[in-house]
Amino acid sequence: MLTRASRVPHPRGRAQHWHTADDDLRAFVDKTVTELANVLGDRLTAVTVHGSLAAGCFYRAKSDVDLLVVVDRRLSAPDRDRVARTLAAVSAGRPIVGDLEVSVLASEHAQTFRHPSRFEVHYSSMWRDAIVDGRVDHTVDRTDEDLAAHVTVARARGVPLYGPPPREVFGCVPLEAYWESIRSDVAWALDGDHLLESPFYGVLNACRMLLTLDVGVERASAAAYSKEEGGTWALTHVPPEHRPLIEQALACYRSDRAVTPDERRTDGHAWDADALRAFRDYVRCRLSV
């Protein structure tokens, strides 16, 4: 585990990085790692925080805690179930509206990356009820296209919470796999009216994709840009008619206003559907999706 940084007063609603995160957030993540170590024992190889908490753009009202966990060998179905239930139980005591998003990989799949990557366990808010109700068939081997992006981010900006640094734990992700992963994620958001359902996330994710297209996949994978960095870049690089929407998306992402879980995707207010569709069509044209 990392040594805690000295505690200092912080302004409300600030962007957070793991090294200077709020005490209760760090305590929650520490508890998550401890409970994983308790259930996995010497099979636990590494835990890495990635995503917004590693990139310094974690906002309490909106962000999830993203973790990649590596175990030394593949897990049995009962062990997968125990790990999933452990994460669901820890999640119940979280101090934020967002949730854990955790993928557990066997070392052989972390070290030698294949796309889409196989995983042992996945936990997120979308899986919680199925895990608790026993509706996840843990005998099934599953893959996840998103892991190409997650592992790329972990290698570039991840913070080790347990075990070796990310670059010693995860093998290189081929550039084509990284591109396919992030392109697939954005393509889904731009399909139909999905952007209207989750506007600020979808807008900022699309901005990050446009930034990747602008600088090139190799440079983007090395930098592992965040959604916030994508939105900030887009303010000066997309046509002026789309900039008010991006400003709104950034403001909502950064807002410290308390929201319910049901309000997280919209920040609890209406959005201009015509502006969202116009931006969707612009991005579709740029990305040819």
Secondary structure, DSSP 8 states (H G I E B T S, - for coil): -----------TT--B-GGG--HHHHHHHHHHHHHHHHHHGGGEEEEEEETHHHHT-B-TTT--EEEEEEESS---HHHHHHHHHHHHHHHTT-SSSS-EEEEEEEHHHHHS--SSEEESEEE-HHHHHHHHTT---TTS-EEETTHHHHHHHHHHH-EEEESS-HHHHS----HHHHHHHHHHHHHHHTSTTHHHHSHHHHHHHHHHHHHHHHH-HHHHHHHT--HHHHHHHHTTTS-GGGHHHHHHHHHHHH------GGGTTTTTS---HHHHHHHHHHHHHHHT-
